[in-house]
Amino acid sequence: MSNQGVMKEIRIDIQSELAMNIINYLIVEENYVYVGNERDIWLENLSHPTVQLIYINQRNLFNEHQATQFFNQVDAVRSRVRRRYLMGRLNVIILNLDQYSSRFLESHRKYLKIVHVNQPSDLKQDVELQQLFPHLKEAQLERSMIELIPLMQQATKEKAMKVKKMLMFQNKSFITYGFIVCLIAIFAFLQFKPINEWFAAVAIDYGAKYNPLILAGQYYRLITPAFLHLDLMHLLFNLVFIYQFGRMVEHVFGWWRMLVIIIGSAIFGNLCSYAFIDGLSIGASTVAYGLLGALLFLGIESRKMFMHFVRTLVLPILLFSVIWIFLEPNIDFYGHLGGFLGGFLIASITGLPKHKYYLSRTILAGATILVLLVGLFNRGAAITKQTDYTLYNRAMIAYYYQTDQLEKAEQFIETLQLDFNELFKK
C-alpha cells in the first residue's frame, strides 16, 4: 500500500470519529435529532432560534460542478423541510470535514455559515458558533469510537422514546378528564330545571355571562359560563374539542399549566364577549379555542410536534368547527376569539416544561393581558350601560317568583338596583 493510500485511510478514520463526536454533542447537549442516512449526515432542531438544520459533509468534492450539485442537494432538503413544517425561514449550517473540498465550498447566501473543520479546536475557537451553541466550548469532542457508540445508542433511544411519548400523549390527563366530567355532571343537573320554559333565566341563575350582573361586581361570571350547557349538541361539540385538544395540551404543558390555560381562556373568552356582545353567553367553547391558542404557541416553540398534531387531528376538527359555525347561527364569535387569544397569551407566560424561559416574552405577554383586561372591561361597561335589559330582568324576577325563590328575586333586584314598579308597569 502506498503512503498516499495510508494517509487517505487514516484521514477518513479521523473524520468519522470527529463526525461522531460532533453528532453526539449536538444530540445530547443541543437537543438536535439525527435525520440523515448512511451517506448524508443531517441533524434537525426546529426549536433552535437560529440554526434549525446542520449538515456534516464528508464528501470529496473535486471541482465546481460537484460543488454545485452538492448545494442543489442541500437546497432540496432545506426546501422539503420548510414545506413539511410550514416554515418561512430555515437556516442551515454546513460543517465541512473534508479538507480537499474546502476550496470549492465558498459562503452561500442562503446558508447561515459554512465551517471547515479538521479538528475539534476549529469548532471551539469559532466565535460565532460559540454564540449559537453556548455549551460548545466545554464540549468533549475527542472521545474514541468505542466510547461514543454506547453513548450515541443511549441518547438516540432516550430521544426516540421521548418523541414517541410526546406524539402519542399517552399520559393520565387528570385535568382534561376532570373538566369533562364536570361539564357532563352540570349538564345532567340542569336537565332537572325548567329549561324549556325558562331557558335564559335558568342560564343566568346558574352563572351565565350576563352583562349587568358582571358590571354589578359578579366577576365569577367570567368563569362559570364555561361550565354551563343547556343543549346536548352544544355540549357534545365542546366535549369532542376538549377531549382531543385537552389531552394534547395537558401532555405537552403539564397539569398545572393546563389548569391555568383553562381558567385564563375562559376569563378572556367571556370578557371579550362581555365587551362586544350584549346578550347571554354559556358554554366551554372559550376553553376549547383557548386550547387551540395554546397549540399555536406550541407551533412556535416546537414545530415538529405541532405539525404532527395538525396532520392527525387539528385540521379535521377545525374543518368541522367551520361547518358548525354555519349550522349554528348563535355562535359567540368574540367569545371564541377571546378564548383563543387568552390561551395563546397564557401559554406564552407559562412556557413549555424543560424549555428555555424568556423573561422578555413573559413581560410582553403579561403587559398585553393587562392592557386587554382594562380595555375590554371599560368597553363592556360602556356597552352594558347603553343597552336595555328590561326583558331579561323581567324574566328573571318572574322565574324566581314562579319557582318560589323570593329571596333570590330580592337579591337580584337589589344587586341591579331595579325599581320593581317601574320594571313591571304596563
C-alpha positions as CSV (number, residue, x, y, z in Angstrom):
1,M,0.0,0.0,0.0
2,S,1.4,3.4,-0.9
3,N,1.9,6.2,1.6
4,Q,-0.8,8.2,-0.1
5,G,-3.3,5.3,0.5
6,V,-2.3,5.0,4.1
7,M,-2.8,8.8,4.7
8,K,-6.2,8.6,2.9
9,E,-7.4,5.7,5.1
10,I,-6.2,7.5,8.3
11,R,-7.8,10.8,7.3
12,I,-11.2,9.0,6.8
13,D,-11.0,7.3,10.2
14,I,-10.2,10.6,11.9
15,Q,-13.0,12.4,10.2
16,S,-15.5,9.6,11.0
17,E,-14.6,9.8,14.7
18,L,-14.8,13.6,14.7
19,A,-18.1,13.4,13.0
20,M,-19.4,11.0,15.6
21,N,-18.2,13.3,18.4
22,I,-20.0,16.3,16.8
23,I,-23.2,14.3,16.3
24,N,-23.1,13.1,19.9
25,Y,-22.6,16.7,21.2
26,L,-25.4,18.1,19.1
27,I,-27.9,15.4,20.1
28,V,-27.1,15.3,23.8
29,E,-26.2,18.9,24.5
30,E,-28.1,20.9,21.9
31,N,-31.2,18.8,21.5
32,Y,-30.8,18.0,17.8
33,V,-32.3,14.9,16.2
34,Y,-30.4,12.8,13.7
35,V,-32.4,12.7,10.5
36,G,-29.8,11.6,7.9
37,N,-28.8,8.3,6.4
38,E,-25.6,6.4,5.9
39,R,-24.4,8.8,3.2
40,D,-25.8,12.2,4.4
41,I,-25.4,13.4,7.9
42,W,-28.3,15.8,8.8
43,L,-29.3,17.0,12.2
44,E,-32.5,18.9,12.9
45,N,-33.7,21.1,15.7
46,L,-36.7,23.1,14.6
47,S,-36.9,24.8,18.1
48,H,-33.5,26.3,17.8
49,P,-33.9,30.1,17.4
50,T,-31.2,30.4,14.8
51,V,-30.0,27.1,13.3
52,Q,-32.7,24.6,12.5
53,L,-30.6,22.3,10.3
54,I,-27.0,21.2,10.4
55,Y,-25.3,19.2,7.6
56,I,-22.0,17.5,8.2
57,N,-20.1,17.0,5.0
58,Q,-17.6,14.2,4.5
59,R,-17.8,14.0,0.7
60,N,-14.9,14.6,-1.6
61,L,-15.7,17.5,-3.9
62,F,-13.0,17.8,-6.7
63,N,-14.5,20.5,-8.9
64,E,-17.0,23.3,-9.1
65,H,-19.6,21.1,-10.9
66,Q,-19.6,18.7,-7.9
67,A,-19.9,21.6,-5.5
68,T,-22.9,23.0,-7.4
69,Q,-24.6,19.6,-7.3
70,F,-23.8,19.4,-3.6
71,F,-25.5,22.8,-3.0
72,N,-28.5,21.8,-5.1
73,Q,-29.0,18.7,-2.9
74,V,-28.7,20.7,0.3
75,D,-31.2,23.2,-1.2
76,A,-33.7,20.4,-1.9
77,V,-33.5,19.1,1.6
78,R,-33.9,22.5,3.1
79,S,-37.0,23.3,0.8
80,R,-38.6,19.9,1.7
81,V,-38.3,20.6,5.4
82,R,-39.7,24.1,5.0
83,R,-42.7,22.8,3.2
84,R,-43.3,19.9,5.6
85,Y,-43.3,22.2,8.7
86,L,-44.7,25.3,7.0
87,M,-41.7,27.4,7.9
88,G,-41.0,30.8,6.4
89,R,-37.3,30.8,7.4
90,L,-35.0,27.9,7.9
91,N,-31.3,28.3,8.4
92,V,-28.6,25.7,7.7
93,I,-25.0,25.4,8.9
94,I,-22.7,23.2,6.9
95,L,-19.8,21.6,8.8
96,N,-17.3,20.5,6.2
97,L,-15.0,17.8,7.4
98,D,-13.3,17.1,4.1
99,Q,-10.2,19.3,3.7
100,Y,-10.0,18.7,0.0
101,S,-13.4,20.2,-0.6
102,S,-12.8,23.4,1.3
103,R,-11.8,25.5,-1.7
104,F,-15.0,24.6,-3.6
105,L,-17.3,25.4,-0.7
106,E,-17.5,29.2,-0.6
107,S,-20.0,31.0,1.5
108,H,-23.5,30.7,0.1
109,R,-26.0,33.5,0.7
110,K,-28.8,31.0,1.6
111,Y,-26.9,29.5,4.4
112,L,-26.0,30.9,7.7
113,K,-22.5,29.6,7.8
114,I,-20.1,27.1,6.3
115,V,-17.4,26.0,8.8
116,H,-14.3,23.9,7.6
117,V,-13.4,21.5,10.4
118,N,-10.2,19.5,10.6
119,Q,-10.0,19.1,14.3
120,P,-12.2,19.9,17.4
121,S,-10.4,23.2,18.0
122,D,-11.8,24.5,14.7
123,L,-15.2,24.4,16.2
124,K,-14.4,25.5,19.7
125,Q,-12.5,28.6,18.6
126,D,-15.2,29.8,16.2
127,V,-16.7,32.9,18.0
128,E,-20.0,32.8,16.0
129,L,-20.5,29.1,16.8
130,Q,-19.9,29.8,20.5
131,Q,-22.7,32.3,20.4
132,L,-25.1,29.9,18.6
133,F,-24.2,26.9,20.9
134,P,-23.4,28.0,24.4
135,H,-22.1,24.6,25.5
136,L,-19.6,24.2,22.6
137,K,-16.5,25.5,24.4
138,E,-16.8,22.8,27.1
139,A,-17.9,20.0,24.8
140,Q,-15.9,16.8,24.7
141,L,-15.1,16.2,21.0
142,E,-12.2,13.8,21.3
143,R,-13.8,10.6,22.6
144,S,-12.9,7.4,20.9
145,M,-15.4,5.4,18.8
146,I,-15.6,2.7,21.5
147,E,-16.8,5.4,24.0
148,L,-19.1,7.1,21.5
149,I,-21.1,4.1,20.2
150,P,-22.9,3.3,23.6
151,L,-23.4,7.0,24.3
152,M,-25.0,7.5,20.9
153,Q,-27.2,4.5,21.2
154,Q,-28.4,5.5,24.6
155,A,-29.0,9.1,23.6
156,T,-30.9,8.1,20.4
157,K,-33.0,5.6,22.3
158,E,-34.0,8.1,25.0
159,K,-34.8,10.8,22.4
160,A,-36.9,8.4,20.4
161,M,-38.9,7.3,23.5
162,K,-39.4,10.9,24.4
163,V,-40.7,11.9,21.0
164,K,-42.9,8.8,20.8
165,K,-44.4,9.5,24.2
166,M,-44.9,13.2,23.3
167,L,-46.6,12.4,20.0
168,M,-48.9,9.7,21.4
169,F,-49.8,11.8,24.5
170,Q,-50.5,8.5,26.4
171,N,-50.5,10.2,29.8
172,K,-53.1,10.4,32.5
173,S,-54.9,13.6,31.6
174,F,-56.4,14.3,35.0
175,I,-57.4,17.9,34.4
176,T,-58.9,17.2,31.0
177,Y,-61.0,14.3,32.1
178,G,-61.9,16.1,35.3
179,F,-63.2,19.1,33.3
180,I,-65.1,16.8,31.0
181,V,-66.8,15.0,34.0
182,C,-67.7,18.4,35.5
183,L,-69.3,19.5,32.2
184,I,-71.4,16.3,31.9
185,A,-72.4,16.4,35.6
186,I,-73.6,20.0,35.5
187,F,-75.4,19.4,32.2
188,A,-77.2,16.4,33.8
189,F,-78.1,18.5,36.9
190,L,-79.6,21.3,34.8
191,Q,-81.8,18.9,32.9
192,F,-84.0,18.8,36.0
193,K,-84.5,22.5,35.9
194,P,-87.3,24.2,33.8
195,I,-85.1,25.0,30.9
196,N,-87.8,24.6,28.3
197,E,-90.0,27.3,29.9
198,W,-87.2,29.5,31.4
199,F,-84.1,28.8,29.3
200,A,-82.5,32.3,29.7
201,A,-83.5,32.6,33.3
202,V,-82.0,29.2,34.3
203,A,-78.8,30.1,32.4
204,I,-78.5,33.4,34.3
205,D,-79.4,31.8,37.6
206,Y,-76.6,29.3,37.4
207,G,-73.8,31.6,36.2
208,A,-74.2,32.6,32.5
209,K,-72.4,35.6,31.2
210,Y,-75.0,38.4,31.9
211,N,-73.5,41.8,31.4
212,P,-75.5,43.8,34.0
213,L,-74.5,41.3,36.8
214,I,-70.8,41.4,35.7
215,L,-71.0,45.2,35.8
216,A,-72.5,45.0,39.3
217,G,-69.5,43.0,40.5
218,Q,-70.3,39.3,39.9
219,Y,-66.9,38.7,38.2
220,Y,-67.2,35.0,38.7
221,R,-69.5,35.1,35.7
222,L,-66.3,35.4,33.6
223,I,-65.5,31.7,34.5
224,T,-68.8,29.9,35.3
225,P,-70.2,30.2,31.8
226,A,-67.5,27.7,30.6
227,F,-69.2,25.0,32.8
228,L,-72.8,25.5,31.6
229,H,-74.5,23.8,28.7
230,L,-78.3,23.6,28.3
231,D,-78.3,22.0,24.8
232,L,-77.0,18.5,24.1
233,M,-75.4,19.2,20.7
234,H,-73.6,22.2,22.2
235,L,-72.2,20.0,24.9
236,L,-71.2,17.2,22.6
237,F,-69.4,19.5,20.2
238,N,-67.4,21.1,23.0
239,L,-66.6,17.7,24.6
240,V,-65.1,16.5,21.3
241,F,-62.9,19.6,21.1
242,I,-61.8,19.4,24.7
243,Y,-61.2,15.6,24.7
244,Q,-58.9,15.8,21.7
245,F,-57.1,19.1,22.3
246,G,-57.1,18.9,26.1
247,R,-55.1,15.7,26.2
248,M,-52.5,17.2,23.8
249,V,-52.2,20.4,25.7
250,E,-52.1,18.7,29.1
251,H,-49.4,16.2,28.0
252,V,-47.2,18.9,26.5
253,F,-47.7,21.6,29.1
254,G,-48.3,19.6,32.2
255,W,-51.3,19.6,34.6
256,W,-50.9,22.9,36.3
257,R,-50.3,24.8,33.1
258,M,-53.3,23.1,31.6
259,L,-55.4,24.3,34.6
260,V,-54.2,27.9,34.2
261,I,-54.9,27.8,30.4
262,I,-58.5,26.6,31.1
263,I,-59.2,29.3,33.6
264,G,-57.4,32.0,31.6
265,S,-59.0,31.2,28.3
266,A,-62.5,31.1,30.0
267,I,-61.9,34.5,31.5
268,F,-60.6,36.0,28.3
269,G,-63.3,34.5,26.1
270,N,-66.1,35.7,28.3
271,L,-64.5,39.1,28.9
272,C,-64.2,39.5,25.1
273,S,-67.9,38.5,24.8
274,Y,-68.8,41.0,27.6
275,A,-67.1,43.7,25.6
276,F,-68.7,43.1,22.3
277,I,-71.9,41.0,22.8
278,D,-74.7,42.4,24.9
279,G,-76.6,39.1,25.1
280,L,-76.2,35.9,27.2
281,S,-73.3,33.5,26.7
282,I,-72.7,30.0,28.0
283,G,-70.5,27.0,27.0
284,A,-67.0,25.7,27.1
285,S,-66.2,26.9,23.6
286,T,-64.0,29.6,25.1
287,V,-61.8,26.9,26.7
288,A,-61.8,24.8,23.5
289,Y,-60.5,27.7,21.5
290,G,-58.1,28.5,24.3
291,L,-56.6,25.1,23.8
292,L,-56.1,25.9,20.2
293,G,-54.3,29.1,21.2
294,A,-52.0,27.1,23.4
295,L,-51.3,24.7,20.5
296,L,-50.4,27.7,18.3
297,F,-47.8,28.7,20.9
298,L,-46.6,25.1,20.8
299,G,-46.2,25.5,17.0
300,I,-43.9,28.4,17.6
301,E,-41.8,26.5,20.2
302,S,-41.8,23.0,18.7
303,R,-42.8,22.9,15.1
304,K,-42.4,19.2,14.7
305,M,-44.8,18.2,17.4
306,F,-47.3,20.9,16.3
307,M,-47.3,19.7,12.7
308,H,-47.9,16.1,13.9
309,F,-51.0,17.3,15.7
310,V,-52.1,19.4,12.7
311,R,-51.9,16.4,10.4
312,T,-53.7,14.0,12.7
313,L,-56.4,15.9,14.5
314,V,-56.4,19.7,14.3
315,L,-57.2,20.3,10.6
316,P,-60.2,17.8,10.6
317,I,-61.7,19.3,13.7
318,L,-61.1,22.9,12.5
319,L,-63.0,22.0,9.3
320,F,-65.8,20.6,11.5
321,S,-65.9,23.8,13.5
322,V,-66.2,26.0,10.4
323,I,-69.1,23.8,9.3
324,W,-70.7,24.2,12.7
325,I,-70.5,28.0,12.5
326,F,-72.8,27.9,9.5
327,L,-75.1,25.3,11.1
328,E,-75.5,27.2,14.3
329,P,-76.2,31.0,13.8
330,N,-75.9,31.9,17.5
331,I,-72.2,31.3,17.8
332,D,-70.4,33.7,20.1
333,F,-67.6,34.6,17.7
334,Y,-66.0,37.1,20.1
335,G,-66.0,34.5,22.9
336,H,-64.2,32.1,20.7
337,L,-61.7,34.8,19.6
338,G,-61.1,35.9,23.2
339,G,-60.6,32.3,24.3
340,F,-58.1,31.7,21.6
341,L,-56.1,34.8,22.4
342,G,-56.2,34.0,26.1
343,G,-54.9,30.5,25.6
344,F,-52.1,31.8,23.5
345,L,-51.1,34.6,25.9
346,I,-51.3,32.3,29.0
347,A,-49.2,29.7,27.2
348,S,-46.7,32.4,26.4
349,I,-46.3,33.2,30.0
350,T,-46.2,29.7,31.4
351,G,-44.0,28.4,28.6
352,L,-43.3,24.7,28.0
353,P,-41.7,22.4,30.6
354,K,-38.0,21.9,30.2
355,H,-37.7,24.6,27.6
356,K,-35.8,27.9,27.7
357,Y,-37.6,30.6,29.7
358,Y,-37.7,34.0,28.1
359,L,-38.3,36.8,30.6
360,S,-38.9,39.4,27.8
361,R,-41.7,37.2,26.3
362,T,-43.3,36.8,29.7
363,I,-43.3,40.6,30.3
364,L,-44.7,41.3,26.8
365,A,-47.5,38.7,27.2
366,G,-48.3,40.0,30.7
367,A,-48.4,43.6,29.6
368,T,-50.7,42.6,26.7
369,I,-53.0,40.8,29.1
370,L,-53.2,43.8,31.4
371,V,-53.9,46.2,28.6
372,L,-56.6,43.9,27.2
373,L,-58.2,43.4,30.6
374,V,-58.6,47.1,31.2
375,G,-59.7,47.9,27.7
376,L,-62.3,45.1,27.5
377,F,-63.7,45.8,30.9
378,N,-64.2,49.5,30.0
379,R,-65.7,48.7,26.7
380,G,-68.1,46.1,28.2
381,A,-69.2,48.6,30.9
382,A,-69.9,51.2,28.3
383,I,-72.0,48.8,26.1
384,T,-73.9,47.5,29.1
385,K,-74.9,50.9,30.3
386,Q,-76.3,51.7,26.8
387,T,-78.3,48.5,26.5
388,D,-81.8,48.0,27.7
389,Y,-82.1,44.7,29.6
390,T,-85.7,45.1,30.8
391,L,-87.0,41.9,29.2
392,Y,-84.2,39.8,30.7
393,N,-84.7,41.4,34.1
394,R,-88.5,40.9,34.0
395,A,-87.9,37.2,33.0
396,M,-85.5,36.7,35.9
397,I,-87.9,38.1,38.5
398,A,-90.8,36.2,37.1
399,Y,-88.8,33.0,37.1
400,Y,-87.8,33.5,40.8
401,Y,-91.4,34.1,41.8
402,Q,-92.7,31.2,39.7
403,T,-90.2,28.8,41.3
404,D,-90.8,30.2,44.8
405,Q,-87.3,31.7,45.2
406,L,-88.4,35.1,46.6
407,E,-85.1,35.7,48.4
408,K,-83.2,35.4,45.2
409,A,-85.6,37.7,43.5
410,E,-85.0,40.3,46.2
411,Q,-81.2,39.9,45.8
412,F,-81.5,40.2,42.0
413,I,-83.5,43.5,42.4
414,E,-81.1,44.8,45.0
415,T,-77.9,43.9,43.0
416,L,-79.1,45.7,39.9
417,Q,-80.8,48.4,41.8
418,L,-84.1,47.9,40.0
419,D,-87.4,49.6,40.6
420,F,-89.9,46.8,40.8
421,N,-92.9,49.0,40.0
422,E,-91.1,50.7,37.1
423,L,-90.0,47.4,35.7
424,F,-93.4,45.9,35.5
425,K,-95.5,48.9,34.8
426,K,-97.9,48.5,31.9
